[in-house]
Amino acid sequence: MKLSTSGMGQQVHEGEKKCLNSELWHACAGPLVSLPTIGSRVVYFPQGHSEQVAATTNKEVDAHIPNYPSLPPQLICQLHNVTMHADVETDEVYAQMTLQPLTPQEQKDTYLPVELGTPSRQPTNYFCKTLTASDTSTHGGFSVPRRAAEKVFPPLDFSQTPPAQELIARDLHDVEWKFRHIFRGQPKRHLLTTGWSVFVSAKRLVAGDSVLFIWNEKNQLLLGIRRATRPQTVMPSSVLSSDSMHIGLLAAAAHAASTNSCFTIFYNPRASPSEFVIPLSKYVKAAYHTRVSVGMRFRMLFETEESSVRRYMGTITGIGDLDPVRWPNSHWRSVKVGWDESTAGERQPRVSLWEIEPLTTFPMYPSLFPLRLKRPWYSGGSSFQDGSNEAINGMTWMRGETGEQGLNSMNFQSVGMFPWMQQRVDPTVLRNDLNQQYQAILAAGLQNCGSGDLLKEQLMQFQQQPVHYLQHSGSHNPMLQQQQVYKAGSVGRSLDIARFNSYQELRQELGQMFGIEGLLEDPKRSGWQLVFVDRENDVLLLGDDPWEAFVNNVWYIKILSPEDVQKLGEQEARSLSRSATERINDTDGHDLVGLPSIGSLEY
């Protein structure tokens, strides 16, 4: 296979092939494809890599292929290099990545996920069209949608009769293609005529393939293609068999995992069902900061025709290992789903947590408050009342209780990640082991919280309240008619929540009270968050409960700015990492279920 290559962040030495254009490569790869940044930490899924081989060869993994016990289902790696490739004959795009598994000690180092280097350029001004039979006819031209032509092509001179111009476009291999762009016909339309049939023949395009044009910031016209999925033809005998390819990739990854040496993988975004190398931060957020349950609604992005993106809705129907024998405790496609639309047959019946967006979730940022979890892990409690083994097994799996090793079998030696894993623990365990670690976390979280000295004092006072006082949620105390509202850098205010009729009225009043009008009504847009503490000392996201229940149970409210959320997340990540390290060293890392969990914002 002949390849044109491009290294991200590497200089091109004399005599080497010219780098591929990143914008064009990503346009050909698809709107949902984004390569990780060089120098960042990523998670590699050998299961996903095997799926790419199966999709390419049209042959699933055979049972006789050896298993590699030393290869975990998810491998945390450092990404040393990424190069973009395109096959000279087919223009099929690939990415080559050099990965190195992290040692247990490297995983123990506190690591706040940050993006290093320059992100890959994504196309902004381009259009994509699926070719029709007329477009690929040897005697025809390419019909360009009017709005696409006006957006991407240089403007025509309509004083000419007919308006026409010559276009010069460069493909992935930096080859120039010349076309005559003309505006004619009845009704008038934009056409590419002279030069188009030559391009179609050279690229062996057929109806169903797609062509895309990009107008970049350098006023250059770029040209790429995407081939339609076709049935796999019989592979020549000189090509490695499917089994050999599966064994090769698994053996290479297993060797790298055991020796912490570099290994290389190829990622084909058009052939692979899903990305199998993702940023560590994305994995952690999805696997350890997102709560899902059987029956929960979600949405997921899919690429559609003409390179557009659409959200499809579905329902979670089960949670568990895709292959419990070969890959126990794997997060790869751990969620069974049912799709709403009749096109569900085209969608995967199983997806990974980082691919979906649950409709009832809220990001679990570490909290200022040393609080226990409000409810069991799953918000959809009714799922367990019917005795469904699927639902119960799903909860057990999420806690890592399946198999002999449970969480220990996960490839997450990083104690910096253990706090997120601890949130799988049953809430009844948490109530018995709160004060010592939470007091330390609270103090660490408040040390550098801007001008929050007054807030520190107020929160410490609340922290010292006797527990029995917090548990009298069933009685109505007249003293609690005036609730306190706190915001870093401001004096706490008292507010009678009962005089409002809705969350919207409350948000507007709080915005006016603290001089942040318009920022609390749309948290997703502004980044500002409202949380409240109820009389059982639990943190909840404001708006989760019915209004009447909120009014009867709210103790005090906290306003979090985007800076508060970011600072607290960073500070508590460091604090938790140090605390967890000490705890794990004391227990040799074998008693994870005894670790206390930090209180988190409820969904």
C-alpha positions in Angstrom: 0.0 0.0 0.0 1.5 3.3 -1.1 1.0 6.1 1.4 1.3 9.9 1.4 2.2 11.0 4.9 1.9 13.9 7.2 3.4 14.3 10.7 1.6 16.5 13.1 4.1 18.9 14.7 7.0 17.5 12.8 9.2 19.3 10.3 9.5 17.9 6.8 13.1 17.2 5.9 14.4 17.6 2.4 13.7 14.6 0.2 10.6 13.6 2.2 7.1 13.8 0.8 5.2 17.0 1.5 2.9 16.9 4.5 -0.8 16.3 4.0 -3.1 19.1 4.6 -4.7 18.6 8.0 -7.9 20.3 7.1 -8.4 18.2 4.1 -7.4 15.0 5.9 -10.0 15.6 8.6 -12.6 16.5 6.0 -12.0 13.2 4.3 -12.0 11.4 7.6 -15.4 12.7 8.7 -16.9 15.4 10.9 -16.8 13.4 14.1 -13.1 12.4 13.8 -10.5 14.2 15.9 -7.0 12.9 16.5 -5.5 13.1 20.0 -2.8 15.6 20.6 0.9 14.6 20.6 2.2 14.5 24.1 -1.1 13.8 25.7 -2.3 10.8 27.6 -4.7 8.5 25.8 -6.5 5.2 26.4 -6.1 2.4 23.8 -8.7 -0.3 23.5 -7.5 -3.5 21.8 -11.1 -4.6 21.5 -11.8 -1.6 19.3 -8.6 -2.2 17.3 -9.8 -5.8 16.6 -13.2 -4.4 15.4 -11.4 -2.3 12.8 -9.6 -5.4 11.5 -12.9 -7.3 11.5 -14.6 -4.5 9.6 -11.7 -4.2 7.1 -11.5 -8.0 6.4 -15.2 -8.7 6.9 -14.3 -11.5 9.3 -15.0 -11.6 13.1 -12.4 -12.7 15.6 -12.3 -16.5 15.8 -12.5 -18.3 19.1 -9.2 -20.1 18.5 -7.2 -16.8 18.5 -5.1 -16.9 21.7 -6.0 -14.7 24.6 -3.4 -12.4 26.3 -4.1 -12.2 30.0 -1.3 -9.6 30.4 -3.2 -7.2 28.1 -5.8 -5.2 29.9 -9.0 -4.1 28.2 -8.0 -0.5 28.4 -4.4 0.6 28.2 -3.3 4.0 29.4 -0.5 5.3 27.2 1.5 8.4 26.3 1.0 9.4 22.7 4.4 10.1 21.2 3.5 10.8 17.6 0.7 11.0 15.1 1.1 11.0 11.4 -1.7 11.3 8.8 -1.6 9.1 5.7 -3.5 8.7 2.5 -3.3 5.8 0.1 -2.0 7.0 -3.2 -4.3 4.7 -5.2 -7.5 4.9 -3.3 -7.1 8.2 -1.3 -8.2 6.3 1.8 -7.1 8.2 4.9 -5.3 6.7 7.9 -3.6 7.8 11.0 -0.5 6.2 12.4 0.0 6.6 16.2 3.0 5.7 18.3 1.9 4.8 21.9 3.8 3.9 25.0 2.0 2.3 28.0 2.6 4.2 31.3 4.3 2.4 34.1 2.4 1.9 37.4 4.6 4.6 38.9 3.9 7.0 36.1 0.2 6.4 36.5 0.5 7.2 40.2 1.8 10.7 39.4 -0.8 13.4 39.8 -1.9 14.3 36.2 -4.3 16.9 35.3 -5.3 16.3 31.7 -4.2 19.1 29.5 -3.9 19.5 25.8 -0.3 19.8 24.6 0.8 21.2 21.3 -1.5 22.5 18.5 -4.8 20.9 17.9 -5.5 19.4 14.5 -7.2 21.8 12.1 -10.8 21.0 11.4 -12.3 22.2 8.1 -14.7 25.2 8.4 -15.6 26.3 4.9 -16.3 23.3 2.8 -19.1 21.2 1.2 -19.5 17.5 0.5 -21.8 15.9 -2.0 -22.7 12.3 -2.7 -22.2 11.6 -6.4 -25.2 10.6 -8.5 -25.1 8.5 -11.7 -25.2 11.7 -13.7 -22.2 13.1 -11.8 -20.1 10.0 -12.7 -21.2 9.8 -16.3 -18.3 10.0 -18.7 -20.2 12.6 -20.8 -21.7 14.6 -18.0 -20.5 17.1 -15.5 -20.7 17.7 -11.8 -23.8 19.5 -10.6 -22.9 21.7 -7.6 -25.6 22.9 -5.2 -26.1 26.6 -5.5 -25.4 27.5 -1.9 -22.3 25.3 -1.8 -20.9 26.9 -4.9 -21.5 30.4 -3.6 -19.9 29.5 -0.2 -16.8 27.6 -1.3 -15.9 28.6 -4.9 -14.6 32.0 -5.9 -17.4 34.3 -7.1 -18.3 34.1 -10.8 -18.4 37.2 -13.0 -22.0 37.4 -14.0 -21.4 40.1 -16.6 -20.0 37.3 -18.8 -22.3 35.2 -21.0 -22.3 32.5 -19.6 -20.5 33.2 -16.3 -17.5 30.8 -16.1 -14.1 30.4 -14.6 -11.3 27.9 -14.2 -10.8 26.3 -10.8 -7.6 24.7 -9.7 -8.0 22.3 -6.7 -5.3 20.2 -4.9 -5.9 16.8 -3.6 -4.4 15.0 -0.6 -1.3 14.1 -2.6 -0.8 17.8 -3.7 -1.9 16.9 -7.2 -3.6 19.8 -9.1 -6.9 19.2 -10.9 -8.4 21.8 -13.2 -12.1 22.2 -13.8 -14.3 24.6 -15.8 -16.9 26.1 -13.5 -19.9 27.4 -15.4 -23.3 28.7 -14.6 -25.8 27.6 -17.2 -28.8 25.4 -18.1 -32.6 25.6 -17.6 -33.0 26.2 -14.8 -29.5 27.7 -14.4 -27.2 25.8 -12.1 -23.5 25.5 -11.2 -21.6 22.9 -13.1 -18.1 21.5 -13.3 -17.5 20.5 -16.9 -14.1 20.3 -18.6 -11.7 18.2 -16.5 -14.3 16.6 -14.4 -14.6 13.3 -16.3 -10.8 13.0 -16.2 -10.9 13.3 -12.4 -13.7 10.8 -12.1 -11.8 8.3 -14.3 -8.5 8.8 -12.5 -10.0 8.3 -9.1 -12.3 5.5 -10.2 -15.3 7.1 -8.6 -18.8 5.6 -8.8 -22.3 6.7 -7.8 -22.5 6.7 -4.0 -19.0 8.0 -3.4 -18.6 11.5 -2.1 -16.5 14.5 -3.2 -15.7 17.4 -1.0 -14.2 20.9 -1.7 -12.6 23.1 0.9 -11.7 26.8 0.6 -9.0 27.4 3.2 -7.7 30.6 4.8 -4.9 30.8 2.2 -7.5 31.2 -0.5 -6.7 27.7 -1.9 -9.2 25.2 -3.1 -8.7 21.7 -1.8 -10.3 18.5 -3.1 -10.9 15.2 -1.4 -13.0 12.0 -1.8 -14.8 9.5 0.5 -15.6 6.1 -1.0 -18.9 4.5 -0.2 -18.7 1.3 1.9 -18.6 -1.7 -0.4 -18.6 -5.4 0.2 -15.1 -6.7 0.9 -13.6 -8.5 -2.0 -11.5 -11.6 -1.7 -8.1 -10.6 -0.4 -5.0 -11.7 -2.4 -3.0 -14.6 -0.8 -0.1 -12.2 -0.3 -2.1 -10.2 2.2 -2.1 -11.3 5.9 -5.1 -13.3 6.9 -7.6 -11.8 9.3 -6.5 -14.1 12.1 -2.9 -13.2 11.6 -3.8 -9.5 11.8 -5.8 -10.0 15.0 -3.0 -12.0 16.6 -0.4 -9.5 15.5 -2.1 -6.5 17.0 -2.9 -8.2 20.3 0.7 -9.6 20.6 2.2 -6.3 19.9 0.0 -4.5 22.5 0.6 -7.2 25.1 4.3 -7.0 24.6 4.3 -3.2 24.9 2.1 -3.5 28.1 4.5 -5.9 29.8 7.7 -4.1 28.8 6.4 -0.5 28.7 7.8 -0.1 25.2 6.5 1.8 22.3 4.2 0.2 19.7 2.5 1.5 16.6 -1.1 1.3 15.5 -3.0 2.3 12.4 -6.4 3.9 12.7 -8.7 4.0 9.7 -11.6 6.4 10.5 -13.7 5.4 7.5 -13.5 1.7 8.2 -13.4 1.6 12.0 -16.8 1.4 13.7 -15.5 3.6 16.6 -12.4 5.4 17.7 -10.3 3.1 19.8 -7.7 5.6 20.9 -9.3 8.4 22.9 -8.0 11.2 25.2 -7.6 10.0 28.8 -9.6 13.0 30.0 -12.5 12.0 27.7 -12.4 8.5 29.1 -12.3 9.5 32.7 -15.1 11.9 32.3 -17.3 9.3 30.7 -16.4 6.2 32.6 -16.1 7.7 36.1 -18.0 11.0 36.0 -21.2 10.0 34.2 -24.0 8.1 35.9 -26.1 5.9 33.7 -28.9 3.4 34.4 -31.1 1.0 32.6 -34.0 2.9 31.1 -32.1 6.2 30.9 -32.6 8.3 27.7 -29.6 9.4 25.7 -28.6 10.9 22.4 -25.6 10.2 20.2 -24.0 12.0 17.2 -23.8 10.2 13.9 -22.5 11.3 10.5 -25.1 11.5 7.8 -25.0 12.1 4.1 -23.3 15.2 2.7 -20.9 15.1 5.7 -23.5 16.5 8.1 -24.1 15.5 11.7 -27.3 14.4 13.4 -28.3 13.4 16.9 -30.2 10.1 17.3 -32.2 9.3 20.4 -32.3 6.1 22.3 -32.7 4.3 25.6 -30.2 2.3 27.6 -31.4 -1.3 27.9 -28.5 -2.9 29.6 -25.0 -2.4 31.0 -22.2 -5.1 31.1 -19.2 -6.5 29.3 -19.4 -7.0 25.6 -17.0 -10.0 25.9 -16.8 -11.1 29.6 -14.5 -14.0 28.7 -11.8 -12.3 26.8 -12.3 -8.8 28.1 -13.8 -8.7 31.6 -14.4 -5.3 33.2 -14.0 -3.5 29.9 -15.7 -0.2 29.2 -15.6 -0.8 25.5 -19.2 -1.0 24.2 -20.4 -1.7 27.7 -23.8 -0.1 27.2 -26.7 -1.9 25.4 -29.1 0.5 23.7 -32.3 0.6 21.8 -32.9 3.3 19.1 -36.0 5.3 18.6 -36.2 5.5 14.9 -36.9 2.8 12.3 -33.3 3.2 11.0 -32.1 1.5 14.2 -30.9 -1.4 12.2 -28.1 0.8 10.8 -27.0 1.7 14.4 -24.8 -0.3 16.7 -26.7 -2.2 19.4 -23.9 -1.5 21.9 -22.0 1.7 22.4 -19.3 3.1 24.8 -20.0 5.6 27.5 -18.0 8.4 25.9 -20.0 8.1 22.7 -23.3 9.0 24.2 -24.8 12.0 26.0 -27.3 11.0 28.8 -30.1 13.4 28.9 -30.3 13.6 32.7 -26.7 14.0 33.6 -24.7 16.8 35.1 -20.9 16.9 35.2 -19.7 15.6 38.5 -17.3 18.3 39.4 -15.6 17.8 42.8 -17.6 19.8 45.4 -16.6 22.2 48.2 -18.9 20.3 50.5 -17.9 17.2 52.5 -21.2 15.4 51.8 -22.4 11.9 51.1 -24.2 10.7 48.0 -27.9 11.4 48.0 -29.2 8.3 46.4 -27.8 4.9 45.1 -25.6 5.0 42.1 -28.4 4.7 39.6 -31.0 7.5 39.4 -33.5 5.2 37.8 -34.3 3.3 40.9 -37.4 1.7 39.4 -35.2 -0.3 37.1 -34.3 -2.6 40.1 -37.7 -3.0 41.5 -38.8 -5.5 38.9 -36.1 -7.9 39.8 -34.4 -7.5 36.4 -31.1 -9.4 36.4 -29.9 -7.1 33.6 -30.3 -4.0 35.7 -28.8 -5.5 38.8 -25.9 -6.9 36.9 -25.4 -3.5 35.3 -25.0 -1.9 38.7 -22.6 -4.7 39.9 -20.5 -4.3 36.8 -20.2 -0.5 37.2 -18.9 -1.1 40.7 -16.3 -3.5 39.3 -17.6 -6.5 41.3 -17.6 -8.9 38.4 -14.8 -11.4 38.1 -12.2 -12.3 40.7 -10.4 -9.0 40.9 -13.1 -6.5 40.3 -11.6 -3.0 40.1 -8.1 -4.4 40.6 -8.5 -5.9 37.1 -9.0 -2.5 35.6 -6.0 -1.0 34.0 -6.1 2.0 36.4 -3.1 1.7 38.7 -3.1 5.5 38.8 -4.1 6.6 42.3 -5.0 9.9 40.8 -7.9 8.1 39.2 -9.0 6.1 42.2 -11.2 8.9 43.6 -13.4 8.6 40.5 -13.4 4.9 40.8 -14.4 5.2 44.5 -17.7 6.7 43.5 -18.9 3.2 42.5 -19.0 2.3 46.2 -22.4 1.7 47.8 -23.5 4.9 49.6 -24.2 3.0 52.8 -20.4 2.4 53.1 -19.7 6.1 52.7 -21.8 7.2 55.7 -19.4 5.5 58.1 -16.1 7.1 57.0 -16.5 10.7 56.2 -15.0 13.3 58.5 -11.3 12.9 58.5 -10.6 12.8 54.7 -13.4 15.2 53.9 -12.1 17.8 56.4 -8.7 17.6 54.7 -10.2 17.9 51.2 -12.4 20.8 52.3 -9.4 22.7 53.7 -7.4 22.0 50.6 -10.2 23.1 48.3 -10.6 26.4 50.1 -7.0 27.4 50.4 -6.8 29.4 47.2 -10.4 30.1 46.3 -9.9 33.7 45.4 -11.2 36.2 47.9 -13.2 33.5 49.7 -12.1 34.0 53.3 -15.6 34.8 54.5 -16.9 31.8 52.5 -14.3 29.6 54.2 -15.5 30.7 57.6 -19.1 30.2 56.7 -18.6 26.8 55.3 -16.5 25.7 58.2 -19.3 26.7 60.5 -21.7 24.6 58.5 -19.3 21.8 58.6 -19.3 21.9 62.4 -23.1 21.5 62.7 -24.1 18.4 64.6 -25.2 15.5 62.4 -28.5 15.1 64.2 -29.4 18.7 63.3 -28.9 17.9 59.6 -31.1 14.8 59.7 -34.3 16.5 60.9 -35.6 16.8 57.3 -39.1 15.8 58.3 -39.9 18.7 60.6 -40.3 22.3 59.5 -38.2 24.7 61.5 -39.3 28.3 61.3 -35.6 29.3 61.4 -35.1 27.6 58.1 -37.7 29.8 56.2 -34.8 32.1 55.4 -32.2 30.1 53.4 -28.6 31.3 53.0 -27.1 31.8 49.5 -23.3 31.9 49.1 -21.0 33.0 46.3 -17.2 33.2 46.4 -16.1 36.8 46.9 -19.5 38.0 48.1 -21.2 38.2 51.5 -23.8 35.5 52.1 -27.4 36.6 51.7 -30.6 35.4 53.2 -33.6 34.5 51.0 -37.1 33.3 51.6 -37.4 30.5 49.0 -41.1 29.9 49.6 -42.1 33.3 48.1 -41.0 32.0 44.6 -43.1 29.8 42.4 -40.5 28.3 40.1 -36.8 27.7 39.5 -36.8 30.3 36.8 -38.0 33.0 39.2 -35.4 31.9 41.7 -32.6 32.0 39.2 -33.6 35.5 38.0 -33.7 36.8 41.6 -30.3 35.3 42.5 -28.8 36.8 39.3 -30.0 40.3 40.3 -29.0 39.8 43.9 -25.4 39.0 43.1 -25.0 41.2 40.0 -24.8 38.3 37.5 -28.0 38.8 35.6 -28.6 36.4 32.8 -25.8 34.0 33.8 -27.8 31.6 35.9 -30.7 30.9 33.5 -28.6 28.9 31.0 -25.8 27.0 32.8 -24.6 25.2 29.7 -24.0 28.4 27.9 -22.6 30.5 30.7 -20.7 27.9 32.8 -22.3 29.1 36.0 -23.8 26.4 38.2 -26.3 26.4 41.1 -26.2 23.7 43.7 -28.0 23.4 47.0 -27.5 21.4 50.2 -30.6 19.8 51.7 -31.2 19.0 55.3 -29.6 15.6 55.1 -26.3 17.3 54.1 -26.5 16.2 50.5 -25.4 18.2 47.5 -27.9 18.4 44.6 -28.1 20.2 41.4 -30.7 22.9 41.5 -33.6 22.0 39.3 -33.4 18.2 39.7 -36.3 17.8 42.1 -39.9 19.0 41.9 -40.2 22.6 43.0 -42.3 21.7 46.1 -39.7 19.1 47.2 -36.9 21.6 46.8 -38.6 24.3 48.9 -39.3 21.8 51.7 -35.8 20.4 51.8 -33.3 23.2 50.8 -30.8 24.1 53.5 -28.6 26.6 51.7 -27.6 27.4 48.1 -24.1 27.8 46.5 -23.4 29.7 43.3 -20.4 28.3 41.4 -18.7 30.5 38.8 -16.8 28.7 35.9 -13.6 29.7 37.7 -14.8 28.1 40.9 -15.6 24.9 39.2 -12.2 24.7 37.5 -10.2 25.7 40.6 -12.0 23.3 42.8 -11.6 20.5 40.4 -7.9 21.0 40.1 -7.3 21.5 43.8 -9.3 18.6 44.9 -7.8 16.3 42.3 -4.3 17.0 43.8 -5.6 16.6 47.3 -7.4 13.4 46.5 -4.4 12.0 44.8 -2.2 12.5 47.8 -4.8 11.2 50.2 -5.6 8.1 48.1 -1.9 7.4 47.8 -1.4 7.3 51.5 -4.5 5.2 52.0 -3.5 2.7 49.3 0.0 2.4 50.6 -1.5 1.5 54.0 -3.7 -1.2 52.5 -1.4 -2.4 49.7 -4.0 -1.4 47.2 -6.2 -4.5 47.9 -9.1 -2.9 49.8 -10.4 -0.3 47.3 -14.1 -0.7 48.4 -13.1 0.8 51.8 -12.0 4.1 50.3 -14.4 6.9 51.1 -15.9 8.7 48.2 -16.0 12.4 47.8 -19.5 13.9 47.8 -20.5 14.7 44.2 -23.2 16.8 42.5 -26.2 14.7 41.9 -27.9 14.2 38.5 
